[in-house]
Amino acid sequence: MRKTEIPESVKIVGSNLIRIIKEKNLKVRHVAHDSDLDIEALRRYILGKQIMGIDKLVRISKALNVEISELFRNT
């Protein structure tokens, strides 16, 4: 894998983020605020363009009120 390639797991997390946000009728900006993240950073995670650290996964899952494993679910 080249350094510029984004792993499939990152794309899965991104699509799960947007699915959960939509299911819960939340706004991306509110999730970013509750996660203490910049909205543009959260958008990059959602689009699968940036790999996030475990600390950010934890903060996002808390903001969404879901288990971290839900973010990795391959549907």
N, C-alpha and C positions, 0 to 999 in steps of 0.2 A: 504494500500500500504506500503510495506517495504521501509525502507530508501534507499536501494540499487536499487530499481526499478526506471526506468526512465519513466516519464509520456509520454503518446502518443503524446501530443502536442510538446514535445521536438523532437521526431522523425519526426513529420510532418515538423517542422521548418528545420531540417537537410536535409530532402529530397527536400524541396523547395529551400534551399540554393544551393544545387548541381544542381538542375534543372535550376535555374536562371543563375548560373555561366556558365553552358554549353550552354544555349540559347544565352547568350551574348558573347560567345567565349572568356571568361576570364580565367585567370590562378588563381588558389587558392592563390598562393603566392602574386599576385598583389592585390587581394581583401583583404588579410590579411594586407598587407602594407598600403593600402588605409584606412583600418579600424583601423589602429594602434593596431593590434593584432599580437600575436605570431602565426606563421603558424600552429604549433601543436595544439594550442588552437582552432583555426578555424576548423581544421580537426576534433577535438573531437566534436565540435558543429555540423558539417556536418554529422558525423556518429551517431549523437544522443546519444553520450556517456556522455555529460556534459550539464548541465543547464546553460544558460547564463543570465546575468542581463539585465535589460532594457537599460542601457547605451550601452552595446555591441550590442543589437538589433538595436538601433538607428544608431550607427556607421556603422554597416554592411549594413543596408538598404540604408544609404547615399552612401556608397562605390559602391553598386550595382545600385543605382539610381532607387530604387523602394520604394513604400509605405510599412511601417511595416506590414500592413494587408496582403500584398502579401506573406509574410513569413509564415503566419498562414493558408493560403488557403488550404483547404483539398480537393485535387483532386483525 
